[in-house]
Amino acid sequence: MAAPSSWGLWSFCCRGWSRVLPGCRLPGLRSSWPRGPLGARPLSQEKRATETHFGFETVSEEEKGGKVYQVFESVAKKYDMMNDMMSLGIHRIWKDLLLWKMRPFPGTQLLDVAGGTGDIAFRFLNYVQAQHQRKEKRQLRAQQNLSWEEIAKKYQNEEDSLGGSHVMVCDINKEMLKIGKQKARAQGYKAGLAWVLGDAEELPFDDDKFDVYTIAFGIRNVTHIDRALQEAHRVLKPGGRFLCLEFSQVNNPLVSRLYDVYSFQVIPVLGEVIAGDWKSYQYLVESIRQFPSQEEFKEMIEDAGFQKVTYENLTSGIVAIHSGFKL
């Protein structure tokens, strides 16, 4: 596989989180918004009309939310196809690596933010189900006196097949969630899975609720990254883990030059040919260049209250996985 082809993934795996939308009411979702040191901002609080970036364009913070929403509303139907076309499937390996780094156990409560199409959620369910089945087999071997009826009952209980694990997919974009739900139905995912419309900057969940928080190719589109990180810290249980898969700064000069050529001259063209949308993919290309470096983002995660923060570069730094704990 030619190296430049793997870099196309960046243009799709991202998400906008600066626009507040009403979330679905499910158990554990917050009905009020208390403000603490790391708590969510009250919805009624005014946001400063300061400037920020939308790709290489300078816009107001309020304007950026709407623009990012429109980008993902536009690309939702072709999202998965474009991921595969532009990366030759490499995005799948990066997401697999995120799960391998997480190593969830049966009973894990996961919040996947910017997870509209379900790629991380489905991997999580597959992983914990396989873990639980291996555990069940070990227990069955240790209990040879079980009847066939008892053995069959264990394997027929769909909820129990996950060992109590659950994933909550939270996305601000209705169209992305719609595609994710369609994929879940088509692929037979039902148990241990829920979908919530919500903003990464003001998550509609109670404090100390989740064991793991993931966000893959989404956080760079948040208007206030610091607020999203603070919200991640708030909703995690003590001992909970933050994991972020995101495009980063390439650390190889030759790869960096090739990456730029592919990003600015190939990706928008593919976006136009396959999805009929040059501008959205041009923005997605530019948004990567505006994201902080690996070290800068690590400091932002630490500033949000996380400890033992580390990162691992993948594919010469095209992407990185940052990890931290709420202790």
JONORDA-V891055 format. One record per backbone hydrogen bond with DSSP energy under -1.0 kcal/mol. CO is the residue of the C=O (numbers start at 1). NH is the residue of the N-H. E is the energy in kcal/mol with one decimal. If there is no record, write none. Layout:
# JONORDA-V891055
CO|NH|E + CO|NH|E
This chain:
# JONORDA-V891055
3|6|-1.4 + 4|7|-1.4 + 5|8|-1.1 + 7|10|-1.1 + 8|11|-1.8 + 9|12|-2.4 + 9|13|-1.9 + 12|14|-2.5 + 26|29|-2.4 + 28|206|-2.4 + 42|45|-1.5 + 48|50|-2.1 + 50|61|-2.5 + 52|59|-2.4 + 54|57|-1.7 + 57|54|-3.1 + 59|52|-3.4 + 60|64|-2.0 + 61|65|-1.2 + 63|67|-1.9 + 64|68|-2.9 + 65|69|-2.1 + 66|70|-2.1 + 67|71|-1.8 + 68|72|-1.9 + 69|73|-2.0 + 70|74|-1.9 + 71|75|-1.9 + 72|76|-1.1 + 76|79|-1.1 + 78|82|-2.7 + 79|83|-1.9 + 80|84|-2.0 + 81|85|-2.6 + 82|86|-2.7 + 83|87|-1.5 + 84|88|-1.6 + 86|8|-1.2 + 87|90|-1.8 + 89|92|-1.4 + 90|94|-2.0 + 91|95|-2.0 + 92|96|-2.3 + 93|97|-2.5 + 94|98|-1.6 + 95|99|-1.8 + 96|100|-2.5 + 97|101|-2.1 + 98|102|-1.9 + 99|103|-2.9 + 105|108|-2.1 + 108|166|-2.2 + 109|211|-2.3 + 109|212|-1.8 + 110|168|-2.8 + 111|214|-2.7 + 112|170|-2.7 + 115|118|-2.4 + 118|122|-2.9 + 119|123|-1.4 + 120|124|-2.4 + 121|125|-2.4 + 122|126|-2.2 + 123|127|-2.4 + 124|128|-2.7 + 125|129|-2.0 + 126|130|-2.1 + 127|131|-2.3 + 128|132|-2.6 + 129|133|-2.5 + 130|134|-2.0 + 131|135|-2.0 + 132|136|-2.6 + 133|137|-2.3 + 134|138|-1.9 + 135|139|-2.1 + 136|140|-2.7 + 137|141|-2.2 + 138|142|-1.3 + 143|146|-1.6 + 147|151|-2.1 + 148|152|-2.7 + 149|153|-2.1 + 150|154|-1.5 + 151|155|-1.4 + 152|156|-1.4 + 156|158|-1.0 + 157|161|-1.2 + 159|162|-1.6 + 160|163|-1.8 + 162|165|-1.4 + 166|110|-2.9 + 167|194|-1.8 + 168|112|-2.7 + 169|196|-3.0 + 170|114|-2.2 + 170|115|-1.1 + 171|198|-1.5 + 173|177|-2.0 + 174|178|-2.2 + 175|179|-2.0 + 176|180|-2.1 + 177|181|-2.6 + 178|182|-1.9 + 179|183|-2.3 + 180|184|-2.3 + 181|185|-2.2 + 182|186|-2.3 + 183|187|-2.3 + 184|189|-2.5 + 190|193|-1.0 + 192|167|-2.6 + 194|169|-3.0 + 196|171|-2.0 + 199|202|-1.2 + 203|205|-1.2 + 210|237|-3.2 + 211|241|-2.4 + 212|111|-2.6 + 213|243|-2.6 + 214|113|-2.9 + 215|245|-1.8 + 218|221|-1.6 + 219|222|-1.5 + 224|228|-1.8 + 225|229|-2.3 + 226|230|-2.0 + 227|231|-2.3 + 228|232|-2.1 + 229|233|-2.1 + 230|234|-2.2 + 231|235|-2.2 + 234|208|-2.4 + 235|209|-2.3 + 235|210|-2.5 + 237|240|-2.9 + 240|326|-2.6 + 241|213|-2.6 + 242|324|-2.0 + 243|215|-1.5 + 244|322|-2.6 + 245|217|-3.9 + 246|320|-2.6 + 252|256|-2.9 + 253|257|-1.9 + 254|258|-2.2 + 255|259|-2.8 + 256|260|-2.1 + 257|261|-2.0 + 258|262|-2.6 + 259|263|-2.7 + 260|264|-2.6 + 261|265|-2.0 + 262|266|-1.4 + 262|267|-1.9 + 266|270|-2.5 + 267|271|-2.5 + 268|272|-2.0 + 269|273|-2.6 + 270|274|-3.0 + 271|275|-1.3 + 271|277|-1.9 + 278|282|-2.1 + 279|283|-2.4 + 280|284|-2.1 + 281|285|-1.8 + 282|286|-2.2 + 283|287|-2.7 + 288|291|-1.1 + 293|297|-2.8 + 294|298|-1.9 + 295|299|-1.9 + 296|300|-1.7 + 297|301|-2.2 + 298|302|-2.0 + 299|303|-2.4 + 300|304|-1.1 + 301|306|-1.6 + 302|305|-1.7 + 307|325|-2.7 + 310|323|-2.7 + 312|321|-2.3 + 314|319|-1.7 + 315|318|-1.7 + 316|251|-2.2 + 318|248|-2.2 + 319|314|-2.9 + 320|246|-2.2 + 321|312|-1.8 + 322|244|-2.5 + 323|310|-2.4 + 324|242|-3.2 + 325|307|-2.8 + 326|239|-4.9
